[in-house]
């Protein structure tokens, strides 16, 4: 069984920064990607950023240049550095781990951007 534990959410003012982290544990085989998705109230879950096994990354257009995804493969941990945060970044952020067989999700961490 695979578990994903997220941390780092909270309240931040517009223009501020936050860092999220997610550590995977359990029987993990054949990781394809790790990444972050978010879901704002009343909206569908959307991709924020992913990092592939080879290290390449993919970002939603709305966060390019502001967010940076990185990972520590030895620790099965993925990070999301969020800068220049905007009120529209307010959402619950979910960690995702994708293998050849299954997607795994964390429980989510709330990020609120407000003055």
PANU-293355 format. One record per atom (N, C-alpha, C): chain; x, y, z; residue in one letter; atom name; residue number from 1. Coordinates in steps of 0.02 Angstrom, whole numbers, plus 50000, padded with zeros to 5 digits. Layout:
<recs>
A; X; Y; Z; A; CA; NUM
...
</recs>
This chain:
<recs>
A; 50042; 49941; 50000; X; N; 1
A; 50000; 50000; 50000; X; CA; 1
A; 50044; 50062; 50000; X; C; 1
A; 50024; 50111; 49960; X; N; 2
A; 50062; 50173; 49954; X; CA; 2
A; 50026; 50229; 49990; X; C; 2
A; 50064; 50268; 50028; X; N; 3
A; 50037; 50326; 50062; X; CA; 3
A; 50075; 50388; 50040; X; C; 3
A; 50038; 50442; 50030; X; N; 4
A; 50067; 50507; 50014; X; CA; 4
A; 50049; 50556; 50069; X; C; 4
A; 50099; 50587; 50098; X; N; 5
A; 50088; 50634; 50152; X; CA; 5
A; 50113; 50703; 50130; X; C; 5
A; 50066; 50750; 50128; X; N; 6
A; 50081; 50818; 50107; X; CA; 6
A; 50091; 50864; 50167; X; C; 6
A; 50129; 50916; 50157; X; N; 7
A; 50135; 50967; 50208; X; CA; 7
A; 50152; 51033; 50176; X; C; 7
A; 50140; 51088; 50213; X; N; 8
A; 50163; 51153; 50190; X; CA; 8
A; 50109; 51202; 50171; X; C; 8
A; 50046; 51182; 50172; X; N; 9
A; 49993; 51229; 50154; X; CA; 9
A; 49983; 51281; 50208; X; C; 9
A; 49941; 51330; 50192; X; N; 10
A; 49927; 51382; 50241; X; CA; 10
A; 49900; 51445; 50210; X; C; 10
A; 49900; 51498; 50249; X; N; 11
A; 49876; 51563; 50227; X; CA; 11
A; 49934; 51608; 50210; X; C; 11
A; 49930; 51641; 50153; X; N; 12
A; 49984; 51685; 50131; X; CA; 12
A; 49952; 51745; 50096; X; C; 12
A; 49985; 51802; 50100; X; N; 13
A; 49960; 51862; 50067; X; CA; 13
A; 49977; 51860; 49992; X; C; 13
A; 49938; 51894; 49951; X; N; 14
A; 49955; 51899; 49881; X; CA; 14
A; 50027; 51924; 49871; X; C; 14
A; 50062; 51891; 49825; X; N; 15
A; 50132; 51907; 49813; X; CA; 15
A; 50180; 51868; 49855; X; C; 15
A; 50154; 51831; 49903; X; N; 16
A; 50196; 51792; 49947; X; CA; 16
A; 50215; 51725; 49918; X; C; 16
A; 50249; 51685; 49960; X; N; 17
A; 50275; 51620; 49940; X; CA; 17
A; 50256; 51566; 49989; X; C; 17
A; 50250; 51506; 49964; X; N; 18
A; 50239; 51447; 50005; X; CA; 18
A; 50275; 51388; 49973; X; C; 18
A; 50294; 51341; 50014; X; N; 19
A; 50324; 51279; 49988; X; CA; 19
A; 50284; 51220; 50012; X; C; 19
A; 50269; 51175; 49967; X; N; 20
A; 50235; 51112; 49983; X; CA; 20
A; 50283; 51054; 49974; X; C; 20
A; 50272; 51003; 50014; X; N; 21
A; 50311; 50942; 50005; X; CA; 21
A; 50265; 50882; 50011; X; C; 21
A; 50285; 50828; 49980; X; N; 22
A; 50246; 50766; 49981; X; CA; 22
A; 50294; 50707; 49981; X; C; 22
A; 50286; 50664; 50030; X; N; 23
A; 50329; 50605; 50035; X; CA; 23
A; 50288; 50542; 50026; X; C; 23
A; 50311; 50499; 49983; X; N; 24
A; 50277; 50436; 49970; X; CA; 24
A; 50311; 50380; 50009; X; C; 24
A; 50271; 50336; 50036; X; N; 25
A; 50297; 50278; 50072; X; CA; 25
A; 50256; 50217; 50054; X; C; 25
A; 50286; 50158; 50068; X; N; 26
A; 50251; 50097; 50053; X; CA; 26
A; 50283; 50059; 49996; X; C; 26
A; 50245; 50014; 49967; X; N; 27
A; 50270; 49972; 49913; X; CA; 27
A; 50265; 50009; 49846; X; C; 27
A; 50318; 50046; 49831; X; N; 28
A; 50318; 50087; 49771; X; CA; 28
A; 50362; 50056; 49718; X; C; 28
A; 50331; 50042; 49661; X; N; 29
A; 50369; 50013; 49606; X; CA; 29
A; 50353; 50050; 49542; X; C; 29
A; 50403; 50064; 49504; X; N; 30
A; 50392; 50091; 49437; X; CA; 30
A; 50359; 50159; 49436; X; C; 30
A; 50387; 50207; 49475; X; N; 31
A; 50359; 50274; 49473; X; CA; 31
A; 50369; 50304; 49404; X; C; 31
A; 50315; 50331; 49376; X; N; 32
A; 50318; 50365; 49312; X; CA; 32
A; 50325; 50440; 49322; X; C; 32
A; 50279; 50468; 49361; X; N; 33
A; 50282; 50539; 49376; X; CA; 33
A; 50259; 50551; 49448; X; C; 33
A; 50281; 50607; 49475; X; N; 34
A; 50252; 50635; 49536; X; CA; 34
A; 50233; 50706; 49520; X; C; 34
A; 50181; 50729; 49553; X; N; 35
A; 50159; 50796; 49536; X; CA; 35
A; 50108; 50824; 49584; X; C; 35
A; 50084; 50883; 49566; X; N; 36
A; 50035; 50919; 49605; X; CA; 36
A; 49976; 50938; 49562; X; C; 36
A; 49917; 50929; 49590; X; N; 37
A; 49855; 50953; 49561; X; CA; 37
A; 49822; 50998; 49613; X; C; 37
A; 49773; 51036; 49591; X; N; 38
A; 49736; 51078; 49638; X; CA; 38
A; 49663; 51080; 49619; X; C; 38
A; 49623; 51093; 49671; X; N; 39
A; 49551; 51099; 49659; X; CA; 39
A; 49524; 51157; 49701; X; C; 39
A; 49498; 51206; 49667; X; N; 40
A; 49466; 51262; 49700; X; CA; 40
A; 49392; 51247; 49711; X; C; 40
A; 49361; 51279; 49759; X; N; 41
A; 49290; 51266; 49771; X; CA; 41
A; 49248; 51277; 49708; X; C; 41
A; 49207; 51228; 49693; X; N; 42
A; 49163; 51233; 49635; X; CA; 42
A; 49196; 51221; 49569; X; C; 42
A; 49259; 51201; 49570; X; N; 43
A; 49295; 51190; 49507; X; CA; 43
A; 49323; 51119; 49504; X; C; 43
A; 49341; 51098; 49444; X; N; 44
A; 49370; 51032; 49436; X; CA; 44
A; 49443; 51032; 49457; X; C; 44
A; 49467; 50973; 49475; X; N; 45
A; 49538; 50966; 49491; X; CA; 45
A; 49578; 50978; 49427; X; C; 45
A; 49633; 51014; 49435; X; N; 46
A; 49674; 51030; 49377; X; CA; 46
A; 49748; 51018; 49392; X; C; 46
A; 49784; 51004; 49339; X; N; 47
A; 49856; 50994; 49345; X; CA; 47
A; 49890; 51060; 49362; X; C; 47
A; 49937; 51056; 49409; X; N; 48
A; 49980; 51113; 49424; X; CA; 48
A; 50049; 51101; 49394; X; C; 48
A; 50080; 51046; 49413; X; N; 49
A; 50147; 51031; 49388; X; CA; 49
A; 50162; 50957; 49399; X; C; 49
A; 50201; 50929; 49354; X; N; 50
A; 50224; 50861; 49361; X; CA; 50
A; 50299; 50857; 49346; X; C; 50
A; 50331; 50807; 49375; X; N; 51
A; 50401; 50793; 49361; X; CA; 51
A; 50406; 50720; 49342; X; C; 51
A; 50438; 50707; 49285; X; N; 52
A; 50442; 50640; 49259; X; CA; 52
A; 50503; 50604; 49287; X; C; 52
A; 50503; 50538; 49278; X; N; 53
A; 50557; 50498; 49306; X; CA; 53
A; 50625; 50522; 49283; X; C; 53
A; 50628; 50545; 49221; X; N; 54
A; 50692; 50569; 49194; X; CA; 54
A; 50710; 50639; 49217; X; C; 54
A; 50665; 50673; 49252; X; N; 55
A; 50680; 50739; 49279; X; CA; 55
A; 50648; 50796; 49241; X; C; 55
A; 50619; 50783; 49184; X; N; 56
A; 50586; 50837; 49148; X; CA; 56
A; 50522; 50857; 49185; X; C; 56
A; 50501; 50918; 49171; X; N; 57
A; 50444; 50946; 49208; X; CA; 57
A; 50391; 50972; 49160; X; C; 57
A; 50331; 50980; 49187; X; N; 58
A; 50275; 51006; 49149; X; CA; 58
A; 50234; 51050; 49196; X; C; 58
A; 50214; 51109; 49172; X; N; 59
A; 50177; 51156; 49213; X; CA; 59
A; 50113; 51179; 49179; X; C; 59
A; 50063; 51193; 49218; X; N; 60
A; 50005; 51228; 49192; X; CA; 60
A; 50026; 51299; 49171; X; C; 60
A; 49995; 51324; 49119; X; N; 61
A; 50013; 51391; 49096; X; CA; 61
A; 50004; 51444; 49150; X; C; 61
A; 49954; 51433; 49192; X; N; 62
A; 49938; 51483; 49243; X; CA; 62
A; 49992; 51490; 49297; X; C; 62
A; 50036; 51441; 49303; X; N; 63
A; 50087; 51444; 49355; X; CA; 63
A; 50158; 51448; 49328; X; C; 63
A; 50166; 51445; 49263; X; N; 64
A; 50233; 51448; 49233; X; CA; 64
A; 50269; 51512; 49254; X; C; 64
A; 50331; 51505; 49274; X; N; 65
A; 50370; 51562; 49294; X; CA; 65
A; 50361; 51581; 49367; X; C; 65
A; 50311; 51551; 49400; X; N; 66
A; 50298; 51567; 49471; X; CA; 66
A; 50309; 51507; 49516; X; C; 66
A; 50292; 51447; 49491; X; N; 67
A; 50298; 51386; 49530; X; CA; 67
A; 50356; 51344; 49503; X; C; 67
A; 50388; 51308; 49549; X; N; 68
A; 50442; 51262; 49530; X; CA; 68
A; 50432; 51196; 49564; X; C; 68
A; 50431; 51142; 49524; X; N; 69
A; 50426; 51075; 49553; X; CA; 69
A; 50495; 51043; 49552; X; C; 69
A; 50509; 51006; 49605; X; N; 70
A; 50572; 50971; 49609; X; CA; 70
A; 50561; 50907; 49650; X; C; 70
A; 50612; 50866; 49652; X; N; 71
A; 50603; 50803; 49688; X; CA; 71
A; 50670; 50779; 49717; X; C; 71
A; 50664; 50738; 49767; X; N; 72
A; 50720; 50700; 49794; X; CA; 72
A; 50701; 50627; 49785; X; C; 72
A; 50727; 50596; 49731; X; N; 73
A; 50707; 50528; 49714; X; CA; 73
A; 50725; 50479; 49769; X; C; 73
A; 50780; 50490; 49802; X; N; 74
A; 50803; 50444; 49855; X; CA; 74
A; 50753; 50444; 49913; X; C; 74
A; 50719; 50500; 49923; X; N; 75
A; 50672; 50505; 49978; X; CA; 75
A; 50600; 50498; 49955; X; C; 75
A; 50590; 50485; 49890; X; N; 76
A; 50522; 50482; 49862; X; CA; 76
A; 50481; 50543; 49881; X; C; 76
A; 50513; 50600; 49876; X; N; 77
A; 50481; 50663; 49897; X; CA; 77
A; 50480; 50712; 49838; X; C; 77
A; 50424; 50745; 49831; X; N; 78
A; 50417; 50796; 49780; X; CA; 78
A; 50399; 50862; 49815; X; C; 78
A; 50426; 50916; 49788; X; N; 79
A; 50416; 50982; 49817; X; CA; 79
A; 50383; 51028; 49766; X; C; 79
A; 50348; 51078; 49792; X; N; 80
A; 50320; 51130; 49749; X; CA; 80
A; 50335; 51198; 49782; X; C; 80
A; 50378; 51236; 49750; X; N; 81
A; 50393; 51303; 49773; X; CA; 81
A; 50348; 51351; 49736; X; C; 81
A; 50309; 51389; 49775; X; N; 82
A; 50259; 51434; 49745; X; CA; 82
A; 50277; 51506; 49763; X; C; 82
A; 50289; 51546; 49713; X; N; 83
A; 50306; 51616; 49722; X; CA; 83
A; 50254; 51661; 49687; X; C; 83
A; 50255; 51724; 49706; X; N; 84
A; 50209; 51773; 49675; X; CA; 84
A; 50137; 51747; 49675; X; C; 84
A; 50117; 51722; 49732; X; N; 85
A; 50051; 51691; 49737; X; CA; 85
A; 49996; 51742; 49726; X; C; 85
A; 49942; 51718; 49695; X; N; 86
A; 49885; 51760; 49679; X; CA; 86
A; 49823; 51731; 49714; X; C; 86
A; 49772; 51772; 49724; X; N; 87
A; 49711; 51745; 49755; X; CA; 87
A; 49682; 51686; 49715; X; C; 87
A; 49691; 51687; 49650; X; N; 88
A; 49664; 51631; 49610; X; CA; 88
A; 49703; 51566; 49618; X; C; 88
A; 49758; 51568; 49654; X; N; 89
A; 49795; 51507; 49671; X; CA; 89
A; 49764; 51472; 49731; X; C; 89
A; 49716; 51503; 49763; X; N; 90
A; 49683; 51473; 49821; X; CA; 90
A; 49649; 51408; 49800; X; C; 90
A; 49666; 51354; 49835; X; N; 91
A; 49639; 51288; 49818; X; CA; 91
A; 49666; 51237; 49867; X; C; 91
A; 49638; 51178; 49864; X; N; 92
A; 49669; 51121; 49898; X; CA; 92
A; 49717; 51089; 49848; X; C; 92
A; 49778; 51080; 49870; X; N; 93
A; 49830; 51052; 49827; X; CA; 93
A; 49841; 50978; 49844; X; C; 93
A; 49839; 50937; 49793; X; N; 94
A; 49844; 50865; 49802; X; CA; 94
A; 49908; 50839; 49769; X; C; 94
A; 49943; 50798; 49806; X; N; 95
A; 50001; 50764; 49780; X; CA; 95
A; 49979; 50702; 49740; X; C; 95
A; 50012; 50689; 49686; X; N; 96
A; 49996; 50632; 49644; X; CA; 96
A; 50059; 50592; 49629; X; C; 96
A; 50053; 50526; 49633; X; N; 97
A; 50107; 50481; 49613; X; CA; 97
A; 50077; 50433; 49562; X; C; 97
A; 50108; 50429; 49504; X; N; 98
A; 50082; 50387; 49450; X; CA; 98
A; 50132; 50331; 49435; X; C; 98
A; 50106; 50270; 49435; X; N; 99
A; 50145; 50213; 49413; X; CA; 99
A; 50113; 50184; 49351; X; C; 99
A; 50142; 50131; 49325; X; N; 100
A; 50114; 50100; 49265; X; CA; 100
A; 50045; 50070; 49278; X; C; 100
A; 50033; 50055; 49341; X; N; 101
A; 49971; 50020; 49358; X; CA; 101
A; 49917; 50064; 49389; X; C; 101
A; 49939; 50117; 49423; X; N; 102
A; 49889; 50153; 49465; X; CA; 102
A; 49912; 50224; 49480; X; C; 102
A; 49862; 50266; 49493; X; N; 103
A; 49873; 50333; 49520; X; CA; 103
A; 49861; 50332; 49596; X; C; 103
A; 49905; 50366; 49632; X; N; 104
A; 49896; 50374; 49704; X; CA; 104
A; 49889; 50448; 49719; X; C; 104
A; 49847; 50463; 49770; X; N; 105
A; 49834; 50533; 49788; X; CA; 105
A; 49843; 50544; 49862; X; C; 105
A; 49868; 50603; 49879; X; N; 106
A; 49869; 50624; 49948; X; CA; 106
A; 49801; 50651; 49968; X; C; 106
A; 49796; 50668; 50032; X; N; 107
A; 49731; 50693; 50057; X; CA; 107
A; 49720; 50767; 50043; X; C; 107
A; 49773; 50801; 50024; X; N; 108
A; 49767; 50871; 50006; X; CA; 108
A; 49788; 50918; 50061; X; C; 108
A; 49815; 50975; 50040; X; N; 109
A; 49833; 51027; 50088; X; CA; 109
A; 49807; 51094; 50061; X; C; 109
A; 49776; 51132; 50105; X; N; 110
A; 49742; 51193; 50084; X; CA; 110
A; 49791; 51251; 50080; X; C; 110
A; 49789; 51286; 50024; X; N; 111
A; 49827; 51347; 50014; X; CA; 111
A; 49777; 51404; 50004; X; C; 111
A; 49782; 51454; 50046; X; N; 112
A; 49738; 51512; 50042; X; CA; 112
A; 49779; 51574; 50031; X; C; 112
A; 49764; 51610; 49977; X; N; 113
A; 49800; 51672; 49961; X; CA; 113
A; 49751; 51729; 49970; X; C; 113
A; 49763; 51768; 50022; X; N; 114
A; 49715; 51820; 50039; X; CA; 114
A; 49749; 51873; 50082; X; C; 114
A; 49726; 51935; 50074; X; N; 115
A; 49751; 51988; 50117; X; CA; 115
A; 49706; 51998; 50177; X; C; 115
</recs>
